[in-house]
Amino acid sequence: MQDADKIFLEYVVKALVDNPNDVKIDRTVDEMGVLISLTVNPADMGKIIGRMGNTAKAIRTLLRVIGMKNNARVNLKINEPEGSERPARPEGFAPSSTKTVDQAMEDLKGI
């Protein structure tokens, strides 16, 4: 059953969102594996992403398990709605900056 991942994703996402008729799932296969693109109503994005991305991570993990069962590498891309803006990051939050262990320890001493 090749589309087990797509069927699973559709079932889970439609159960989570308020607008299940707006859920669109595209599945493509190439030499890198399976890519599933998910598009939902902009009002439902928060439900799919979850707090700190935990819901999206869980869905991706389950899709990878289904992929392993079918000997395929499955990736999920959640399409951002057109015209959406990401909220500003809190001050001092810079995920790309790296600190040394000593710098991190100094920061912790100040707390």
Stockholm file with secondary structure:
# STOCKHOLM 1.0

chainA/1-111         MQDADKIFLEYVVKALVDNPNDVKIDRTVDEMGVLISLTVNPADMGKIIGRMGNTAKAIRTLLRVIGMKNNARVNLKINEPEGSERPARPEGFAPSSTKTVDQAMEDLKGI
#=GR chainA/1-111 SS CTTHHHHHHHHHHHHHCSCGGGCEEEEEEETTEEEEEEECCGGGHHHHHCGGGHHHHHHHHHHHHHHHHTTCCEEEEECCCTTCCCCCCCTTCCTTCCCCHHHHHHHHHTC
#=GC SS_cons         CTTHHHHHHHHHHHHHCSCGGGCEEEEEEETTEEEEEEECCGGGHHHHHCGGGHHHHHHHHHHHHHHHHTTCCEEEEECCCTTCCCCCCCTTCCTTCCCCHHHHHHHHHTC
//
